[in-house]
Amino acid sequence: MVWFKRELVKSKLAKVIYGTMHKHKPTTVYLKYKTWSHLKQEHNDYKKVIKILNKSIRQLVLKSIDRNIFNPDYSIVIIDYPERLMNLPYGRPVYMQIEINLKQVNQYSIDNKDLINSIKDINKKVLEYLQDNKYYQFNVIKNV
């Protein structure tokens, strides 16, 4: 199996990588965001805030997905936010990863222009959402 991953764009919000598990037969493509999250205000239920974040990103992806390239029924959003960190004092930054797995309808090459443009469209919407998020401030570096 040949892995493929590449940085998609430079962003102040997150390190954005796209890739696949199999470069020559990429049935699934992933978008991964590595970021530091800072809560904008204190909350009693951090699990609920993460659940809202996950649901919002999933809905955003489903609305902006190109159905000629990706199958929305098999697209997944995973937010890696360690549960043990939910009890950290307010104001402490927490490292977070957001991964979006996109199942292809056809097996386009990972370098296919239509595939890359579709990924860029999804990425643009996700970054806009992260920028305007009401719960978190996201940054590629730990200290803002």
Secondary structure, 3 states (H helix, E strand, C coil): CCCEEEEEECCCCCEEEEEECCCCCCCEEEEEEEEEEEECCCCCCHHHHHHHHHHHHHHHHHHHCCCCCEEEEEEEEEEECCHHHHHCCCCCCEEEEEEEEEEECCCCCCCCHHHHHHHHHHHHHHHHHHHCCCCEEEECCCCC
